[in-house]
Amino acid sequence: MDNPLVILGFLSIFHILGAAALANGLRGIWSWLRSRERGVGNAFFFVLWGAGFGCLPFTFGLSMAAGKEEGTPFVLLGEMIIWGSAFGLALLGWEELLDWLRPFLHPDMAMIAFGGIFAMVGAGAGSLIIRDDLLFGLLFGGIFMLVGGLILAVGVRNLLKAMR
């Protein structure tokens, strides 16, 4: 974890999730203030959780920026850009984002993604194990790839069937 780009990539996960939760909570509070129809408890939870989860990783960026390593102040700048972009998109463009993501939010897409990842992990693990034991590596990787491929194929079949 000495590479600043790896640290930025890892912390970005928390910034994106936290900023989206914070924006969702603020939109919920705004909606409640305007109409007073929805409960506001979930919105306050998302505001608190999103603020903590999305903003706490800034401490790592600040500590890196205060360090003497070359290029580390850019990690803090990158964190701010990523957090601000995710917050602005979730706050102002939530409906447009959901419209854009709607084709990917089909339940069978999760099955396709899981199967593909399962097969790729099997291929990677099998190729690493082959160095030590050829037969075990082929069996291990092959079984994972077969199961992942089957899950992926079932997901694709279900998705194509639903599209008819």
C-alpha positions as CSV (number, residue, x, y, z in Angstrom):
1,M,0.0,0.0,0.0
2,D,2.9,2.4,-0.7
3,N,1.4,3.4,-4.1
4,P,-0.7,6.6,-3.7
5,L,-3.0,5.6,-6.6
6,V,-3.8,2.3,-5.0
7,I,-4.7,4.1,-1.8
8,L,-6.8,6.6,-3.7
9,G,-8.6,3.8,-5.5
10,F,-9.3,1.9,-2.2
11,L,-10.5,5.0,-0.4
12,S,-12.7,6.0,-3.4
13,I,-15.0,3.1,-2.6
14,F,-15.8,4.6,0.8
15,H,-16.1,8.2,-0.6
16,I,-18.6,7.1,-3.4
17,L,-20.8,5.1,-1.1
18,G,-20.7,7.6,1.7
19,A,-21.4,10.6,-0.5
20,A,-24.3,8.8,-2.2
21,A,-25.8,7.9,1.2
22,L,-25.3,11.5,2.5
23,A,-27.0,12.9,-0.7
24,N,-29.8,10.4,-0.4
25,G,-30.4,11.4,3.2
26,L,-30.3,15.1,2.4
27,R,-32.8,14.6,-0.4
28,G,-35.0,12.6,2.0
29,I,-34.9,15.4,4.6
30,W,-35.7,18.0,1.9
31,S,-38.6,15.9,0.7
32,W,-39.9,15.6,4.3
33,L,-39.6,19.3,4.9
34,R,-41.6,20.1,1.7
35,S,-44.4,17.5,2.1
36,R,-44.2,16.0,5.6
37,E,-45.5,12.7,4.2
38,R,-42.5,10.4,4.5
39,G,-40.8,9.5,7.7
40,V,-37.6,11.3,8.3
41,G,-35.8,8.6,10.5
42,N,-34.2,6.8,7.6
43,A,-33.0,10.1,6.1
44,F,-31.3,11.2,9.3
45,F,-29.6,7.8,9.5
46,F,-28.3,8.1,5.9
47,V,-27.0,11.6,6.7
48,L,-25.1,10.5,9.8
49,W,-23.9,7.2,8.2
50,G,-23.0,8.8,4.9
51,A,-21.1,11.7,6.5
52,G,-19.0,9.3,8.7
53,F,-18.5,6.7,6.0
54,G,-17.7,9.1,3.2
55,C,-15.7,11.7,5.1
56,L,-13.7,9.7,7.5
57,P,-11.2,8.5,4.8
58,F,-10.2,12.1,4.3
59,T,-8.1,11.7,7.4
60,F,-5.8,9.3,5.4
61,G,-5.6,11.8,2.6
62,L,-4.7,14.6,5.1
63,S,-2.1,12.5,6.8
64,M,-0.6,11.6,3.4
65,A,-0.6,15.3,2.3
66,A,1.2,16.2,5.5
67,G,3.9,13.6,4.8
68,K,7.0,14.1,2.8
69,E,6.4,11.6,0.0
70,E,6.2,13.0,-3.5
71,G,2.8,13.1,-5.1
72,T,0.8,12.4,-2.0
73,P,-1.0,15.8,-1.8
74,F,-2.7,14.8,-5.0
75,V,-4.3,11.9,-3.2
76,L,-6.2,14.4,-1.0
77,L,-7.1,16.4,-4.1
78,G,-8.3,13.2,-5.9
79,E,-10.4,12.3,-2.8
80,M,-12.1,15.7,-2.8
81,I,-12.8,15.5,-6.6
82,I,-14.2,11.9,-6.3
83,W,-16.3,12.7,-3.2
84,G,-17.6,16.0,-4.7
85,S,-18.5,14.3,-8.0
86,A,-20.3,11.4,-6.3
87,F,-22.2,13.8,-4.0
88,G,-23.2,16.2,-6.7
89,L,-24.4,13.3,-9.0
90,A,-26.3,11.6,-6.2
91,L,-27.9,14.9,-5.0
92,L,-28.8,16.5,-8.3
93,G,-28.9,13.7,-10.8
94,W,-30.3,10.7,-8.9
95,E,-33.3,10.1,-11.2
96,E,-31.2,10.4,-14.4
97,L,-28.6,8.1,-12.9
98,L,-31.3,5.5,-12.1
99,D,-32.7,5.8,-15.6
100,W,-29.2,5.2,-17.0
101,L,-28.6,2.2,-14.7
102,R,-32.0,0.6,-15.1
103,P,-30.9,-1.9,-17.7
104,F,-28.2,-3.1,-15.3
105,L,-30.5,-3.3,-12.3
106,H,-32.3,-6.4,-13.6
107,P,-32.0,-9.3,-11.1
108,D,-30.4,-11.6,-13.6
109,M,-27.6,-9.1,-14.1
110,A,-26.4,-9.9,-10.5
111,M,-26.3,-13.6,-11.5
112,I,-24.3,-12.8,-14.6
113,A,-21.9,-10.7,-12.7
114,F,-21.5,-13.3,-9.9
115,G,-20.9,-16.1,-12.4
116,G,-18.4,-14.1,-14.4
117,I,-16.5,-13.1,-11.3
118,F,-16.6,-16.7,-9.9
119,A,-15.2,-18.0,-13.2
120,M,-12.4,-15.4,-13.3
121,V,-11.4,-16.1,-9.7
122,G,-11.3,-19.8,-10.6
123,A,-9.1,-19.1,-13.6
124,G,-6.8,-16.9,-11.6
125,A,-6.5,-19.2,-8.7
126,G,-6.1,-22.2,-10.9
127,S,-3.3,-20.5,-12.9
128,L,-1.5,-19.7,-9.6
129,I,-1.9,-23.2,-8.3
130,I,-0.7,-24.8,-11.5
131,R,2.9,-23.7,-10.7
132,D,3.0,-25.9,-7.7
133,D,0.7,-28.8,-8.7
134,L,-0.5,-29.2,-12.2
135,L,-3.4,-31.7,-11.6
136,F,-4.8,-29.9,-8.5
137,G,-4.5,-26.5,-10.2
138,L,-6.4,-27.7,-13.3
139,L,-9.1,-29.4,-11.2
140,F,-9.5,-26.5,-8.8
141,G,-9.5,-23.8,-11.5
142,G,-11.6,-25.9,-13.8
143,I,-14.3,-26.6,-11.3
144,F,-14.5,-22.9,-10.4
145,M,-14.6,-21.9,-14.0
146,L,-17.3,-24.5,-14.8
147,V,-19.5,-23.5,-11.9
148,G,-19.0,-19.8,-12.7
149,G,-19.7,-20.4,-16.3
150,L,-22.9,-22.3,-15.6
151,I,-24.1,-19.5,-13.3
152,L,-23.3,-17.0,-16.0
153,A,-25.0,-19.0,-18.7
154,V,-28.2,-19.4,-16.6
155,G,-28.2,-15.7,-15.9
156,V,-27.8,-14.9,-19.6
157,R,-30.5,-17.4,-20.6
158,N,-32.9,-15.9,-18.0
159,L,-32.2,-12.4,-19.1
160,L,-32.7,-13.2,-22.8
161,K,-35.9,-15.0,-21.9
162,A,-37.2,-12.0,-19.9
163,M,-36.4,-9.7,-22.9
164,R,-38.7,-11.6,-25.3
